Amino acid sequence: MLPSGQTDYQDACSTMQVPKSGVFFTTIGSQEVMLARDAAGEIVAFSGFCTHSLGKLEGGAVEDGEITCPHHGARFDIRTGRAKTPCPNLPRFDVKIEGRRVLVRPSR
């Protein structure tokens, strides 16, 4: 058990698995996680579920820094999680890098 005030980060992937201009999907527990790189090249993590349809974003087309939901066409910026269509932004997860591993703190 971690000391009070600390939370569990879980191993998501290698830093090398997150592409420079695309996305990498993984599952942490029961949560689908989408990893990408922001404008500065830092790794960011967002929910891998569309906020419009709650379907998985995995398999959606990635073009010009956006991912399109393969179910209903909602679009999201892969660097910020911001919705480009009228739906809520993607929830963001905390990320930390230890060596060459990407650790993500899933939501509770």
N, C-alpha and C positions, 0 to 999 in steps of 0.2 A: 504494500500500500504506500502511496506517495504521501509526503507531508502535506498538511493543510495548505491550500492555495495553489498547489500544483495539479495539473491534469495530465491524463494519459495522452501521449502522442503515439500513433501507430505507424509502423513501417508501411509505406505506400509503394515505393519503387526506387529504382536507381535514378540518380539525376540524369543519366544518359538516356533513359527511356522517355523523357519529356522532350518532345521536339522543339526546335527553335521557332517554328511557325505553325504548329498544329496542336493537337490535343492528345492526351494519353488518358485512358479510362482504367480505373481499378475499383475494387470493392473493398471497403473497410467495414467489417462487421456486416450489417445489413444495408449500409449506405453506399450508393454509387457515387464515385468521386471523379471529377474531371480535372486534370492537371494541365496547365499551360504555362507559358512564360509571358510576363508583362512587358511593357515597352522597354524597361531597363534590363530585361533578360532574367529577372528573378522568377522563380517558380511560384505560381499561385494555384489555389485549389478551390473549386466550387462544387456545388451539388451537381451530380450527373443526371438529375431528373428535371424535366421541363416544368416550369412553374405554371404553365397554361394547362397542359394535359396530364402532368405527372408521369408521362412516359419517359423511358430512358432516352437520353440524348445520344448515346453511343450509336454510331451508324449514320448520324446526321452529317450532311455535307459541311465541310469547313472551307471557307473561302473568304479572302480579304479580312482575316481576323475575326470572323463571325462563324458561329455554328448554327445550323438550321435544324430545328426539331424534325425528325423523320416522320412524326405522327401528324402534326397539325401546322407545321411551317413557322412556328415562333422562332425568332432569331435572337441570339445573345452574343455580346462581345466576349471573346474567349480570354481577354486580358483583364477585364474588369467585372465580368458577370452581368453587366448592365443589359437590360432588355432593350432590343431595338424595335420591338412590336409591343402593342398594349397588353403587357402582362408584367407581373412582379420580376424584379431582378433575381438572379440566382443567388442562393445563400452561399456565403464565402466561409471557408474553413481556414484555421490557422495552420501555417506551415513553418517547419524549421528544417534546416539541413544539417546533418551530422555526417561528416566525411562525404561520401558519395551517395548517401541514402536520403530520401525525402521522407520526412515524418509529417503526418497530418493529424490534427486533433479533430476527430469527428464531433458532430453536435450530439447533445444528449437527448 
